[in-house]
């Protein structure tokens, strides 16, 4: 679909997909704006208006979501960091903690406890 033939909604959908599919590479506002044939400033305003967050915040949240999936596969943290676009494991851990509220290690531990507890049922009786 050519950029000048896209409506506002399609531009946002394309931008979200592009930003989500390129988590491990550097993507600038200009890159995305050019792909949807609008100025970077118009893109920024339109994206924030439609999504409620900036493209940068959207990418960080998408990276954290991708990292959560990878953490459950027991992939090393350094590898997850690079695969989700963080510069190194420390940057990944700090950002993950900021957005998820816990470190990646604690997230893994909490996920394992949750899955383990789902296997057993607890019956409560009302007295």
Secondary structure, DSSP 8 states (H G I E B T S, - for coil): --GGG--HHHHHHHHHHHHHHTTTS---HHHHHHHTTS-HHHHHHHHHHHHSS-HHHHHHHHHHHHHHHHHTTT--HHHHHHHTT-SSHHHHHHHHHHHHSS-HHHHHHHHHHHHHHHTS-------
